[in-house]
Amino acid sequence: MNIMTYFQLKRVLNQSVWITLLSLSFMGAWRSAAAADVLFIDKSSASSNTLLQVKVASKFYGLDVNAVVLADGGQQRVLAALSDPKTVAVVVTADALPLLNRTLILQKNSRKIPLLIAGINENTSAALLKDWSSGAIINCQRSSLDANNNWYAVANVKDVTRQLGGIKLPLSQREVSYLTIDSNAASLVDAVHGTTSLPVFVRSTINGQQIFFAAETQPIEIPASVDPYRQQALFATLASPMIFLHYAAGDQAWHTPGDYANFTIDDLWLREPYGHVNYEQLLDEAQKHNFHATIAFIPWNFDRNQTDMISLFREHPDRLSICVHGNNHIHQEFGPLDSHPLSKQVGDIKQGLARMERFSQLTQIPYDAVMVFPHSVAPTATFAELRRYNFLATANSLNVPSDAQAPGDPEFALRTATLKFADFTSMRRYSAETDIPEAQLAIDAFLGNPMLFYAHESFFSSGMGAFNSTADIVNKLQPDMQWQSLGYIARHLYLERLRDDGNYDIHAYSSTIDVTNTRGSETVFSVDKDEDFTLPLIVLVDGKSYPFQRIGTQLHLELPIAGGATRHIAIKYGNDLNLAATDISKPSLRIWAIRTLSDFRDDVVSRTSLGRRFIHSYADNGQLWNRSIIAIIVGLMLLLLLVLRLRRKKAVVSHHSSIVEQNQ
């Protein structure tokens, strides 16, 4: 890994200051054009659940809400907005329908901008619903639901619902408003109550104009939580505007440059077999079922790998890769700061990198500077240090640091990656060893989230095809899925949107990204990344210093890219890392014992079902097992002392008896 020292960075920074100053006028000319608009039409300015939902969905997609209140004489503003090329979607509340001229609105909407009529309830005029839908929507009614056996069913309408088609979403309301429709309307989402399906979100096409109708939903509070599966309930409360705006805005909404997935196996090193893992068979399954396997490699193992396995990884980088799994992997070595001082953690970060560099030298296998923490996620301060030492990201079952709270922003729950903590990329992943709801994966696929999975060697006790069914589900949901290494995914972890001037905005979730211009002509990419600027840094484009701007808490740069070309953007942070001077030796007998026992656990104990149950139980109840083991050891020691004492007492009595016999 080519990591600059602080002083090297400082020299380059000084040399590039004049470049930055001279280029300000150029960059100012290319500042981001305004985002596309969602025209929101309401009867009054009073806040409503419909407006809140539209604002949340618009923010997620990077769209501005242009709210027009008809009570304030906003009819002309509506007509003007319909002619504005920035407008990509129109949302009309049911309350506003009596104040709108349907014929005039549809005539003025010459571009056939998709329109959503939202917040429909039993008080909405049936005549207006029939008029706006050309008879496809008959009326709206309300129905009570039982406490159980309710869900939302998403229809399989490829151009609208896409990957969501056929899934079930949580339905926690006790009453639902639903639409009565005829055959000219296509139901997109139904509220299912037992065996009854009640349409709540439908589409009708009138002379080429797409008009969507959404029944009113009750406000539901989904508490902020680190639980990744909270995503399903939250998405269910926003399904209609999320699906509608995804369809209406297209490339002008935030979207990912591709669809990515990865499967990581923790703890392994390059020897065969390791526990239940056979690498040749793993490669064969990955090729047959189209997935990529990353080994979360413990740096302590850098010099104990088999030649045949090294060759296998070198020859198949498209299916096999390496990332970083702690340093020594001695339980939670990146744990709470009161028991794991930050200085010690920094030492482990440096040593881990130096060992991985040595691993690459010995094997000629590259590795990704993506940290998978041993046992559980680290504190926020550790995230900051990983950024300082130029890690790309961290990937764990939770993407919230151990000492932090999950943000209440709905966007946080809906995306699998975040920069909320120390401006460092944190990605969440799913355990393949548990049942993952297909709805969770479908939502991720629909939103463009990278899908990351992980397991341990015991996962393959049933055979090397254990992951195949999960890979097949993912590939069915997203036929264009790209299974890649964690490093590749981190380098493509950004959102892009088409601007109204024909160029692109980029919001980076990683300090290093590869941006490709898929168009045939040169395009300017306006790149932003959240940055607190607490560390010295430089920006490199294709390895050369590049000017940037600091705009509040955003690092910004303007980058022209030729048609079909890819540019490599890297933010490099100053640090004191000296790989050559970092000790990578392994003198600790304690660490050697832990690693040896871990290998024994994976290679021997896990061979039996009883052993695997013990391993899983220990993983879930480690402290209880430790206390139990200590209690057993103490009990055995006390028993041994008691036995020795009894033997000694018996020996004394026997000796005394023999003396008495001799005296007689």
N, C-alpha and C positions, 0 to 999 in steps of 0.2 A: 504494500500500500504506500503510495507516494503522498506523505503527509508533511506539509511545510511546518517549520518551527515558527514561533511567534516573530522572531527577528526577520526571517525571510519574508513573512507576510507584511511586516511593517515596511520593509524596503520597497516591496512591490506597491504597497498602498501609496507611499510617498511619490513613487514614480508615476502613478496613475491619477493623481489628484488633478493635474492639469488637463488630462484627457476628459475627466468627468466634467470639469468646468466648461471646457470648450463644447462639450456635447449637449449641454443643458437646453440650448435652443432647439437642437434636433429632436431631443426627447420630448420637449414641450409640444412640438408640432404633432407628435404621435400619441399624445395622451389618450387614454381610453375613451372611446365614444360612449355615450349614454347607453345603458342597458335597454333591452326591449321592454315594452310596456304591456301590462295587463290592465285593460280598461275595466274598472269596477263601477257599475252603475247601481245606485241605491236611491230609495225614496227620501231618506233623511240621513243626517250625519251621525246618528246614534250608532254606537258600536254594536256589533252582532256576532254571533258565533260563526256565521257565514263569512263575514269580513275577516275575522281572526284566522279562520282556516285558509282563506285565499292568501292572506299576508304570509302565513307560515310556509305554504307551498311555494309562493312566489320567491320568498327569500332563499329557499332551498335551491331553486333553479336559477337564482341570480337575476330575477325579473323585477322591474319596478312596478308598483301599483299606482295607477292613475285613477284616483277615486273621484267620481262625479256625483254630486247630490242633485237630484232632479227638483227637489223642493226649493233650491236656490236658483232655479231657472237655468239648469245645466243642459237643456236639450241641444243647444248650439255647440256646446263643448263636446257632447257625445258625437255629433255629426262630424266635427273637426277631427276628433280622435280616430274615428273610423277611416278617415282619409290619410292619417299619419302613417308612414311606412314603418314607424317604430312599434305600432300596435300589432301584437301577434295573437292576442286572445281577448275575448270579451266575456265578462261575467255580469249577469243581471240578477239582482235579487227578485224573488217572487213579488215582494211588496212594491217594486218599481214598475211592474208590468202595466198597471192601469194608466201610468203616466207616459208610456212610450207608444209611438206610432209604429206598429210592426212593419207595415208596408214601407214606410220611409226608411226605417233602420235597415231592412234587408236590401233595399235598393241602393242605399248609400254604401253598404258593405260590399262594394264591387269586387274586393279581393277575396271574398268568401272566408273572412276570418272566422275560425271556429268560435261558437257562442255557447255559453253555459248559463242556463237559468237555474239558480240555486236557492236553497232555503224554502222549497215548496212544502206546504203543509195542508191540512184539511180545510183551512180558511182561504186558500188560494182559489181564485175564480176558475171553475171548471171550463167556462166559456173561453177565458183567456188561454188556458192550457191547450184547449182544442185548436184555437186560432193560431197560436205560435207553433204548434206541432202539425198543423194541417190534419187534425183529427186523430193523430197517433196517440196522444195522451188524453185519456178520458177524464180522469179526476185524480185527486189525492185523498187517501184515507189514513186513519190511524188504527193500529192494532196493538193490543197488549201481548206480552210474551211471558212464558213461564221462566222460572229461574234457570232452567237447564236446557240443554239440547237446542241452542241457538247459535248461529254463525252467519257470517257473510260469505256468499259463494260468488267467486269472480268468473264471469263467462269467458270462453275462449274466443276472443275477437282479436285476431293477431295484430291488426294495425293500430289498435287502441290499448288493449290490456296486455298484449305481448306476453312476457314470461309469467305474468300473474294468472293467466288463463287456467282454470280448473282448480285453483287453490281455495282453501278456507281461511277466513280471517276472524279473529275474535269479535263477538258481538255481546257487549255487556249491558246494553240498554234494556229497560223493562217495557218500553213502548217504542214503536217505530212508525214513522210516516212512510207510506209506500204509494206507488203510482199504479193506476190501472191503465193498461196499454192495449193497443191492438197489434196486429201482425206487421204494421208498418214501422214499429219502433223496436229496436234491438236492446234487450236488457243487458247491461254490462255488469251490474252487481245486484244480487238479490239478498234480502234478509231471509234466511231460512229458519223456519219455526216448525220443528218436528218434520212433517212431510210437506209443509206448505212453503212455497217460495214467493216472496213479495218483492217486486222490483223497486229498487231505491235509486238506481242510477242508470239512465237509459240514453240511447242516441237515436235521433231521427234525421233523415236526410231529405231536404226540401229543395228541389231544383239545384242540386249540387252544394247547398249550404248545410254544413254540419251543425246541428243544434243538439246540445246535451241538456238533460234535465236531471237534477239531483234533489231528492227529498231532503227535508230538514233533518238534521241530527241533533241530538241533545249534547250539550257540553259535557265532556268527561275528563276528569283530571287523571293523568297518568303520571304518578310521582317519579321524580328523577331518581335514577338508580344506575349502578354499574352493570346490572344484569343485561347482557346483550339481547336476550329474548324479549325484553321489553319493547323492542322494535316492532313486533307484530301488532301489539295492542295500539301503539301510537300510530302506526301507519293506517290501521283500520279506521281511526277517527278522522283521518285526512284523505282517505282513499279517493273520493270523487275529485277534489281539486288537484290532487297529486297526479292522478291518471289523466285528467283533462289537460292540465298544463304541460305535462310530458308530451302529449300528442300535439297540442296546439303550437307550442314554441319550437319544437324540433331542435335543430342545431343552435338556435339562439338562446336556448337554456343551457345551464351548466351541464356538461356531460363528460364522461371519461374518454380518453383516446382509444380505449379498447376494453375488452372483458378479460379479466385475469383470475387465475386460481393457482393454488399451491398446496401440496401435502408434505408436511414436515414430520420426521420421525426423530424424537428427542433421544439424546444420550449415546448414540452409537458411535463407534469408530470403525475404521476400515479394516475389519477382520471378518472372516466368515467361517462358521456361522457366528453371529452375535445373538445370543438368545434364540428367538424364533425367526430371525431375519436371515434370508438368503438373498444376497444382492443380485445374483444372476436371475433368479426367479422374479425378484422385485422389478428389475428392468423389463423383463418379458411382459409382466402384467401392465406396467406403465405404457409400454408400446401398444399392447392390445386394447387397453381401455382408455388411452389418451389422458395420462396424467403425468405430472412431474413430481419427483420425490427429492426433497431436501433433507440432508442429515444435519440436525442441530448438534454440532461437533464440540465436545469439551476440549478446550485448548490444551489441558494437561496431557491429553493423548497424542500430542503433535508428532511424536517420534516412534509410535508403536503401531504401524499400519502394514498390511500385507501387500506385497508387490502386485499380485493378481487383482486385488480390489482397487489399488491405485490406478492400474491400467483401465479397469472398467469405468471408473469415473472420468478419467481423462478422455476416453474415447466416446463418451455419451453425455456431453454437457447439456444436450437438449432435454434429457430425462433425469439426470442426476446432478445434484449440486450440494454445496457445503455452506452453512452459516455458523455463527458463533453462539455457543451455549455456555454462558458464564465464563469461568476461568478454571478453577479447580473443581467446581460443582460439589462443594461441601455444604450440603443442605441449602439454606437460603443465604448465600454469601453476599447477595445484594439486598439484604433485608433492612429492617428498621434501623435508623441511624444511631439510636441509643445503644444497640447491641452490635451494630456493624458500622463503625465510624466511617465517615465519608472518605477520609484519607486512605483507609484500608481499601475501600471500594475503588478509589482512583488507581491505587496500586494494582488491583486485580484487572482493571480495564486495560492499563498499559501492558501488564504482563500477558494478558490474554491476546492482545493485538500482536505483541512480539512473538508469542508462540505460534499464532496463526500465520504470521509471515514466514516463520521457520518451516511450518508445515507446507506452505506453498513452495518454498525452496526445495524441500526434500521430495515432494511429490509432483511438482509442476501442475498442481490443481489449484485454480483460483478459489477464493472464498468470498462470500458477501459479508460486508460489515453490517450485518443485521443481528441484533442481540435478542436471543431468546433467554429470558431470565430463568435460572433454576428454581423450581418449586413455586414461585409466585412473583408477581410484578414488584418492581423496586419503588422507592420513594421518588418524589419529584426532583430532589437534588441530584439523584443518580441520572435521571433523564438529561439534566443540564450538562453533566459531565460527559455523557455519551455524545451529545452534540458537540462539546468542546473538542473531543477526540475524533470527530468526523465520522461517527457511525451514521449509516443511512437511516436506520429506523430500529424500532423494537417491535416484536410480535409476540403477544401473550394471550391467554384466555380472557384477560381483562385489559382494556386499553387505558384505564385510569390508574395512576400511581397509588401505591398502598396507603399514602398519607393524604390523599386528596378525595374530594367529593365529585360525583358526576355532575356536569353542568346541566342546568334545567332547560337549556336551549333544545328544542325538538330536533334541530339539525344534527346535534351531537349523537342522538340515539339512532338517527336514520343513516348515518355514515359509519363505516367500520374503521376509518382512519381519522386521526385528530392531531392538531397542533396546539391544543389547549394547554399543554403542560410543558413549560420551559421551551416553547416553540420547537419541540422535537417530535418527530414523526412516531406516533404510537398506533399500531394496528392491532385489531382484535382477531382472534382465531377460534375455531370451534374444535372441540374434541371429537374425533372420529370414533372414539370408543363408546360414545353415547348416542342415543337417537336424536338426530337433528331434525326438527320439524321442516317439512318440505316448503311450507309457507315462508319460513325464515330465509331459505336459500332463494326462493322465487323473488322475494322482495329485494334481496341483495342484487340478484341478476337484473331486475327491472331498474333499480337505481344506479347500476353500474359499479357497485361496490366490489372490490377484490374479495374472493372467497378463499379463506385460509383455513386449513385443517391440520390437525396434529394427532399423533399417537405415540405409543411406546412399543418396544419389541414384543411384549406379551399380547398386543393386539393381533399379532399374526399367529397365535397358537392354533387357530383353526385352519391356517394355510396362508400362503402369500397373496391370495386373492381377496383378503379381508376388506380392502379399500375399494374394490371394483364397483360395488353397488353404489357407493357414494359418488364415485367419479362418473358413473353412468347417469345418475340423476342430474348432476351438474351439467354434463354435456348435453343432456336432453333439454334442460331448461335453457341453455345457451349454446346452440350448435357452433357458434363462432368463438367459444371459450379458448383462451390462450393459457395453457398450463406452463408456468415459467418459474424460475428461481425467485426467492424473496428479494434478491438484489435487483433483478429485472423489474419486478413489480414496483419496488420502491422508486426506481428511476422513471417509472411511468405513472407515478401516483400524483396526478394533477387533474384539474378540471379545465375544460376549455369551452368557449362559447363564441359563436359568430357574431361580430358586431355589425351595426347597421351601416358602417363604412366599408364592409367587406373584409376587414382584418379580424384578428382573433384576440380575445382576452384569455390569459392563463392564470389560474390560481394554483400555486404549487403546494403540495403537502409534503414535499421532501426537499432537502437541501441540494439534491442532485437529480436532475431530470433530463430526459432525452425527448426533444420536441421535434415532431416530424410534420412538415407541410405536405399534406396529401393533395394539394391543389396543383394545377399545372403552371401557375405563375407565382412570382415572388409575393409573399404576404408578410405583413408585420405582425409579430406576436408580442402583445403587451403583457409582461410577466410580473406577477406579484407573489410575495411570500411573507407570511407573518414573521416578524423578526423584532426582538427586543433590543438588539444592538449592544448587549452587555459584553460581547466578545469581539475582539478585532477580527475582521473578515475581509476577504476579497471575493470577487465574482470572476470565475473563469468560464469562457465560452470556447469550446474545442481546445482547451488547454492554455488559452491566452487571456490575459487580464482584460476585463470588459467593464465599461462605465455603468454605474447604477445610481439610483436616487434613493434617499431615505425620505419617505413620506409618512410621518407619524410612526406607526408600528408596522409599516409595510416597507419591504425592500422591493424596489421597482426597477425594471429595465425594459427597453424597447429593442426587439431583435428581429431584423428582416431575415427571412429564410426563403431561399430559392425554391421554386416548385419541385416537389419530390425529394427535397433534401432533409437531413436530420441534423440538428445542432445539439451539442452536449453542454448543458449549463450546470456548473458546480459552484456552490458557495462553500468556501474553505475557511475554517476558523483557526485562529492562532492558538497554539498550545506549546507545552514544553516536552512533547513526546520525542524521545530519542531511542529508536528501536534497537540500534546497535549496542547501546549502553544498558538496555533493560535485561535484567537477569531472567532467564527462562529455565533455569535448573529446577530440579524437583527434590530438594533435600529433606522435606518434611515427612517423617515417618507416619505421622497422623494422617496426612492427606493420602499417602500411599496406601495406608490401611483402609481408608474410606473408599478409595477407588477400587481396590482389590475386592472388598466386600460387595461393592456395587456390581462389579463384573460377575462375582459368584452368584449374586441374587438373580441377575439377568440370564446367566448361562446355565445355572443349576436349579435354583429354587423355583424359577418360573416354568420349569419343565413339567411340573405337575399342577393339576387343577387346584389342589390344596395350597400349594406354594403361591400360585397366582392370586388366590383369594387372600392369602396373608399379605402379599405385596399391595393389593388394592386397599385392603383394610388399613395397612400401615400408612399408605399415602393419604387416606382420608382421616385417620385418627392417630397421627404420628406421636403427638404428645402423650396420649393415653397409653399407646404401646410402649413408649419410652419409659413412662412411669411404671408400667406393669413389668417391663423387663428389669428395670432397676429393683423393683420390689421383689421379683423372683430371685435376682442375683443376691440381694441382701438376705432374703429368706434362706437361700441355699448356703450362703456363707455362715449364717447363724446356725443352720442345721449342722454344717460341717464342724463348727466350733463346739456345738453340743456333743456331737459324736466323739470328737477328739477328747473333750473333757470327760465323757463317760468312760472312754477307753483308758484315759490316764488314771481316772479314779479306780477303774477295775484293776489296772496294773498295780496301783498302790495297795489295794486290798489284797491282791494275790501275793504281792511281795511281802506284805505284813503277815499273811497266813503262813507263808513258807518259813519265815523267821520263827514264828511261834512253834511250827512243827519241828524245826531244827532244835529249838531250845528244849522241847519235850523229849 
